[in-house]
Amino acid sequence: MSDIVEQLKKVRQLQSRAATAKMELHDFAEDLPVNWPKIKTIAQKTFDAFAELDAARKELAALEEAR
């Protein structure tokens, strides 16, 4: 059970990080074309945050299914 609790904590932390990255990307997009060279960096950061969140959610689902 503690593996599930730990994974759930990880998912919650990653959800927060992904939401922050999403808002940063949104705010950045509103200011375009200012700082347009940063598009790839900010988009990659957001992509990575959501990819990590997706993997953690899948791992949590597998742990819950295995119990």
C-alpha positions in Angstrom: 0.0 0.0 0.0 2.8 2.4 0.7 4.0 2.1 -2.9 0.6 3.4 -4.0 0.7 6.2 -1.5 4.2 7.2 -2.6 3.2 7.1 -6.3 0.1 9.1 -5.6 2.2 11.8 -3.9 4.5 11.8 -6.9 1.6 12.2 -9.3 0.3 15.1 -7.3 3.7 16.8 -7.4 4.0 16.3 -11.1 0.4 17.6 -11.6 1.5 20.8 -9.9 4.6 21.0 -12.0 2.7 20.4 -15.2 0.1 23.0 -14.4 2.8 25.5 -13.7 4.5 24.7 -17.0 1.2 25.0 -18.8 0.6 28.4 -17.3 4.1 29.6 -18.2 3.6 28.5 -21.8 0.2 30.2 -21.9 1.6 33.4 -20.5 4.5 33.2 -22.9 2.1 32.8 -25.9 0.1 35.8 -24.9 3.3 37.9 -25.1 4.4 36.7 -28.6 6.2 37.9 -30.6 8.3 39.1 -27.7 11.0 36.6 -26.8 10.0 34.3 -29.6 13.4 32.5 -29.6 12.4 30.9 -26.3 9.4 29.0 -27.8 11.2 25.7 -28.1 12.7 25.9 -24.6 9.4 26.7 -22.9 7.4 24.2 -25.1 10.0 21.4 -24.4 9.8 22.1 -20.6 6.0 21.8 -20.8 6.1 18.7 -22.9 8.6 17.0 -20.5 6.4 17.9 -17.5 3.4 16.3 -19.1 5.3 13.3 -20.3 6.6 12.6 -16.8 3.1 13.1 -15.4 1.7 10.6 -17.9 4.3 8.0 -17.1 3.7 8.5 -13.3 -0.1 8.1 -13.8 0.4 4.9 -15.8 2.7 3.5 -13.1 0.1 4.4 -10.4 -2.6 2.7 -12.4 -0.4 -0.4 -12.7 0.2 -0.4 -9.0 -3.5 -0.1 -8.3 -4.4 -2.9 -10.7 -1.8 -5.2 -9.2 -3.1 -4.9 -5.7 
